[in-house]
């Protein structure tokens, strides 16, 4: 009997321990799940804009007035998996000029090692100048549009697929990367685009076919981080795009084989300066970036269906773009309405290769007002004048609402 | 043609204004308070406003700030030490117990 009681007691003890164990295990699994979920952030940004053309010269070759509505939404997922491991991904959904596009903005895994820095692998925003990496979301950009040549389809590096190492300190920061290079447009889809470099990268671009590398070095000479000056460089192998076997052939000026991969470089300097000035009851900011790209001497030959040369021409594939933006925000004003308002003035310039069919020599002046309902919600009213060697003089009024969420 | 000259002149004048303001702001540096050790709040106002408006600390809970801080550390190349101070400030000021 004593033995039986002993066994039963032992069994009860074991049972209670197991129960407690399972409960504890369940508890820890739940905690782990909660922890994982709590480190996931769904964020993003969106915008809605309306451009109203004022000038009579705002008529393009197709006879359509360039009055347009643009809408965009970019949901972002951030996930801190461990203290070292982090994922960020963004989906870009846009509707402009009646065309809807969806693209993976970026998706990358980051591994941070204290002091050493962060290794980033995947598709990431190009650390080239400051605009494409830091200022491009419309809730960040003071103006309702991008500076000339800095748009999504412009002439500045946008995204890379590859590996990037970066770090920052109080006075310096750097980012260096090796990535899949952009493609050179061979002009088969649109003959007029022959020679354009497509900077927005597709996730399917093979990494080993066109290799590029680059980086940015930033200096913050003052302890209060008022001023940041940066220099960027990108070297790239440029292979004609997939549509190479079209009606337009592309060759190097030296007459090498048509499949020859050319090389190109892009350089940029950027400046970011901000100053809080109680004397004028506000904060002044200056942001500027100038860049120059050179993809060598290109020759394009248009072939007839029978294979005969119809047109042959060559040009030095160099592009220059730049902008400077000045903003003022009266953050010390007494009235809430004024405190949340701001003004901006921007000048910009863009010159694409002379001799190419997409040659443009364009200057821009724009100015406007913005009002922030809160730190991530802004409405903007802008006026822009553009003088283009190709399209003449245009002026536009722009209205945009932009929000980060 | 007139508008062409006008817009070019405007660009030059505005670029000149920018340069003048940049030099003026640079000159103001001498009157700046030299900050040796900055607090999380100071860094928050300084680093965040380099690109955008300062975020409201109550926008996220503690755990979420962990993630957002890591995102911003990578995006803006902020040092480990500075992002830690910014994050601690935001977590202390977000009203979460």
Interface residues (C-beta under 8 A of the other chain):
Chain A: X35 X38 X39 X40 X41 X43 X78 X79 X80 X86 X88 X110 X112 X114 X115 X118 X120 X125 X133 X134 X135 X139 X140 X166 X167 X168 X169 X170 X173 X174 X175 X218 X222 X223 X224 X225 X226 X227 X228 X271 X272 X273 X274 X275 X277 X283 X284 X286 X288 X324 X326 X345 X347 X349 X363 X364 X365 X372 X374 X375 X376 X385 X386 X387 X393 X404
Chain B: X3 X4 X7 X8 X10 X11 X14 X15 X17 X18 X21 X22 X25 X26 X28 X29 X32 X34 X35 X36 X46 X47 X49 X50 X51 X52 X53 X54 X55 X56 X59 X60 X61 X63 X64 X66 X67 X68 X70 X71 X73 X74 X75 X76 X77 X78 X79 X80 X82
